[in-house]
Amino acid sequence: MRKLSKPERSWVLYDWANSVHSTIISTAIFPLWFGQVARNGGLSHTQATIRLGTANTVYAVVVAVMAAVLGTISDYRGYRKKMFTVFWLLGVVATAALVFVGEGAWSTALILYVLTFVGFAGANIFYDASLPDVTSPERMDMVSAMGFGFGYIGGSTIPFLISLGVIAALSGMDLAGGLPTMGVKISVALTALWWFAFTFPYLKNVQQTSGIDPVPSPILASFRRLGRTFLHIRRYKQVFLFLVAYFFYIDGVNTIIKMATNFADSMGVGFMILLAVVVGIQVLAFPFSLLYGRLAKRFNARSMLFVGIGVYSVITGLGTAMPLVPEAAVIPIFVAVSFLVASSQGGIQALSRSYFASIIPDEGSNGEFFGFYNMMGKFAAILGPILMGSFPRIAVLLGIASERAAYSFGVGAIFLLFLVGGVLLAASGRSRDRVSPSLSQV
């Protein structure tokens, strides 16, 4: 961190700030607690799962639809930080409000859950777009990688371990009756406080250095700019092909992130091993994210993206083998898969962000293009879960595999996403030069 400028360091700290939401609200604690709240409210396990899944779909669609327009508006000078602040506060306040959710109030919990994600994802549109504002093209890979790395070791690990300690203390190490409500609420309050406090360096030190002059009707003008972008998208083949490639391979990455624990549980991996692996991935992802940044400086970001796609292809191969091997071999394979995930999860995401920042047409349209980038990211993880869910079912119905062995078809299908993504990335070309003129001026 000492080698970073103040704006770069402040930008990295926002990854440290908001990653706590990804772990406690998105992945680990809230989903388990919501199941308890829903059952207290009279819902079955299946009903609770369906409603949580629907909430995830709602927020993803809302953010994806808004992303391009919000990003385009933020290109007007003076708008980016204001819009960031609005969505950041929405996320923080909605997260803090979860503390007041009563037993059985599952509908209130879901509404606030969706609002936390709209705030989280909306703020990220402007955060990602501000990467070119804080650093030079030569340093983007390193700065982006440090953001993900410090996000993993900071927001994703420290508050999570504190939360686990609080929950363990309040439950007396007995979770048979579920998570203690007070422990969960302390974890949620810690999430809001952490996210709020560590964002202030970004607000103070990151300034919008690029953009276009404000106009009287920025919303209408933004729609016009988007229309011109679509009309002239073929002139920017590298950007277009990369976005499509990103859609496929990041769909595979997101599917593995979201479904790995459920898959491992189905393979008989115990809860304590799963918990240890989740913490281990967060810790190991820190140095590996930084390593990806250093290697990108030597070999370039695009080459390292191919390395990440290759590692994830190996992961799908090992995952395909898990349902077919003796049960004694499942845990060693799962540990190996987890190590590979930790080695590349942060790196592939960080370098995707910095590589995209290096190929967008010009500095006056950062927000517009990162709006598209975030839109593709939100629509990702649609094909993956469909493939992973439908292929095993089809295999069972056709009688070509048992219930356990059929999982191999689902995990193996995820390889197709990395294959298509890799082919499209190869087709997107090698040039990192910016293109002129701006789409917004065409």
Residue pairs with C-beta under 8 A, 6 or more apart in sequence:
1 9
1 12
1 146
1 150
4 12
4 143
4 146
5 134
5 135
6 205
7 133
7 134
7 135
7 205
7 206
7 207
8 134
8 135
8 139
8 143
9 201
9 205
10 134
10 201
10 202
10 204
10 205
10 206
11 127
11 130
11 131
11 134
11 135
11 143
11 147
11 202
11 206
12 143
12 146
12 147
12 150
13 150
13 198
13 199
13 201
13 202
14 127
14 147
14 198
14 199
14 201
14 202
15 147
15 148
15 150
15 151
15 154
15 155
16 150
16 151
16 154
16 155
16 198
17 155
17 194
17 195
17 197
17 198
17 199
17 202
18 91
18 120
18 123
18 124
18 127
18 151
18 155
18 195
18 199
19 151
19 152
19 154
19 155
19 156
20 155
20 156
20 159
20 160
20 190
20 191
20 194
20 195
21 91
21 95
21 116
21 120
21 155
21 191
21 195
22 151
22 155
22 156
23 155
23 156
23 157
23 159
23 160
23 282
24 30
24 159
24 160
24 163
24 187
24 188
24 190
24 191
25 95
25 98
25 113
25 116
25 117
25 188
25 191
26 117
27 278
28 160
28 278
29 163
29 167
29 179
29 184
29 187
29 188
30 98
30 113
30 184
30 188
31 52
32 178
32 179
33 178
33 179
33 181
33 184
34 48
34 52
34 106
34 109
34 110
34 113
35 45
35 48
35 49
35 52
36 178
36 179
36 181
37 101
37 103
37 104
37 105
37 106
37 109
38 47
38 48
38 51
38 52
38 106
39 45
39 48
40 103
40 104
40 106
41 104
41 105
41 106
41 107
42 104
43 51
43 106
48 106
51 106
51 110
52 110
55 110
55 113
55 114
56 117
58 114
59 113
59 114
59 117
59 118
59 121
60 378
60 379
60 381
61 378
62 114
62 118
63 117
63 118
63 121
63 122
63 374
63 378
64 374
64 375
64 378
64 379
65 375
66 122
67 125
67 371
67 372
67 374
67 375
67 378
68 226
68 368
68 371
68 372
68 375
69 219
69 222
69 223
69 226
69 371
70 83
70 122
70 125
70 126
70 367
70 371
71 125
71 126
71 129
71 367
71 368
71 369
71 370
71 371
71 372
71 374
72 222
72 225
72 226
72 365
72 367
72 368
72 371
72 440
73 79
73 83
73 218
73 219
73 222
73 367
74 80
74 83
74 84
74 125
74 126
74 129
74 367
74 371
75 211
75 212
75 364
75 365
75 366
75 367
75 368
75 440
76 211
76 212
76 213
76 214
76 215
76 218
77 208
77 211
77 212
77 213
77 214
78 208
78 211
78 214
79 208
79 211
79 214
79 218
80 126
80 129
80 130
80 133
80 208
80 211
80 367
81 126
81 203
81 206
81 207
81 208
83 122
83 126
84 123
84 126
84 127
84 130
85 203
86 122
87 118
87 119
87 120
87 122
87 123
87 125
87 126
88 119
88 123
88 195
88 199
89 119
90 115
90 118
90 119
90 122
91 115
91 116
91 117
91 118
91 119
91 120
91 122
91 123
91 195
92 119
92 192
92 195
92 196
93 119
93 192
94 112
94 113
94 115
94 116
94 119
95 112
95 116
95 188
95 191
95 192
95 195
96 188
96 189
96 192
97 112
98 109
98 112
98 113
98 116
98 185
98 188
99 185
99 188
99 189
99 192
101 108
101 109
101 112
102 108
103 181
121 374
121 378
124 374
125 367
125 370
125 371
125 374
126 367
127 202
128 353
128 357
128 370
128 373
128 374
129 366
129 367
129 369
129 370
129 371
130 206
130 208
130 366
131 140
131 143
131 144
131 353
131 354
131 357
131 366
132 140
132 210
132 357
132 363
132 366
133 206
133 207
133 208
133 209
133 210
133 366
134 143
134 206
135 143
137 357
137 358
137 432
140 354
140 357
140 358
141 293
141 296
141 297
141 301
141 350
141 351
141 354
141 355
142 293
142 294
142 296
142 297
143 293
143 354
144 293
144 350
144 351
144 353
144 354
144 357
145 289
145 290
145 292
145 293
145 294
145 296
145 346
145 347
145 350
145 351
145 354
146 289
146 290
146 293
147 350
148 285
148 289
148 346
148 347
148 349
148 350
149 285
149 286
149 287
149 288
149 289
149 290
149 293
149 346
149 350
150 286
151 346
152 282
152 283
152 285
152 286
152 289
152 346
153 282
153 283
153 285
153 286
154 198
155 194
155 195
155 198
156 282
156 285
157 279
157 282
157 283
157 286
159 187
159 190
159 191
159 194
160 279
160 282
161 279
162 190
163 183
163 186
163 187
163 190
164 275
166 183
166 186
166 187
167 175
167 179
167 180
167 183
167 184
167 187
169 183
170 180
170 182
170 183
171 179
171 180
171 183
209 363
210 363
210 364
210 366
211 363
211 364
211 366
211 367
212 364
212 365
212 438
212 440
215 221
222 368
225 368
225 439
225 440
226 368
228 439
228 440
228 442
229 368
229 439
229 440
231 442
232 439
232 442
233 239
233 240
234 240
235 435
235 442
236 361
236 435
236 439
237 428
237 429
238 359
238 428
238 429
238 431
238 435
239 356
239 359
239 360
239 361
239 369
239 435
241 424
241 425
241 427
241 428
241 429
242 355
242 356
242 359
242 424
242 425
242 428
243 356
243 372
243 373
243 376
244 376
244 424
245 420
245 421
245 422
245 423
245 424
245 425
245 427
245 428
246 352
246 356
246 373
246 376
246 377
246 380
246 421
247 376
247 379
247 380
247 421
248 383
248 417
248 418
248 420
248 421
248 424
249 309
249 312
249 348
249 417
249 418
249 420
249 421
249 422
249 425
250 348
250 349
250 352
250 376
250 377
250 380
250 421
251 380
251 381
251 382
251 383
251 384
251 417
251 421
252 312
252 316
252 384
252 414
252 415
252 417
252 418
252 421
253 312
253 345
253 348
253 349
254 380
254 381
254 384
255 381
255 384
255 385
255 387
255 388
255 414
255 417
256 312
256 315
256 316
256 319
256 341
256 384
256 414
257 345
258 381
258 385
259 384
259 385
259 388
260 337
260 341
261 274
261 278
263 319
263 388
263 407
263 411
264 274
264 277
264 334
265 271
265 274
266 407
267 322
267 323
267 330
267 334
267 404
267 407
268 327
268 330
269 330
269 331
269 334
273 331
273 334
277 334
277 335
277 338
280 338
280 342
281 338
281 341
281 342
281 345
283 342
284 339
284 342
284 343
285 342
285 345
285 346
286 346
288 342
288 343
288 344
288 346
288 347
289 346
289 347
289 350
291 347
292 304
292 308
292 344
292 346
292 347
292 348
292 350
292 351
293 347
293 350
293 351
295 304
295 307
296 303
296 304
296 351
296 354
300 432
301 351
301 354
301 355
301 358
302 355
302 425
302 430
302 432
304 347
304 351
305 348
305 351
305 352
305 355
305 425
306 422
306 425
306 426
307 344
308 344
308 347
308 348
308 351
309 348
309 418
309 421
309 422
309 425
310 422
311 340
311 343
311 344
312 340
312 344
312 348
312 418
313 415
313 418
313 419
313 422
314 340
315 337
315 340
315 341
316 411
316 412
316 414
316 415
316 418
317 415
318 333
318 336
318 337
318 340
319 337
319 411
319 414
320 408
320 411
320 412
320 415
321 333
321 408
322 330
322 333
322 334
322 337
322 407
322 408
322 411
323 404
323 405
323 406
323 407
323 408
323 411
324 405
324 408
325 333
353 373
355 432
356 369
356 370
356 373
357 366
357 370
358 432
358 434
359 431
359 432
359 433
359 434
359 435
360 366
360 369
360 370
360 434
361 369
361 434
361 435
361 436
361 437
361 438
361 439
362 434
362 435
362 436
362 437
362 438
363 434
364 438
364 440
364 441
365 438
365 439
365 440
368 439
368 440
383 417
384 414
384 417
387 410
387 413
387 414
387 416
387 417
388 410
388 411
388 413
388 414
389 410
390 410
391 406
391 409
391 410
391 412
391 413
392 401
392 403
392 406
392 407
392 408
392 409
392 410
393 406
394 409
395 401
395 405
395 406
395 409
396 402
396 403
396 406
401 408
401 409
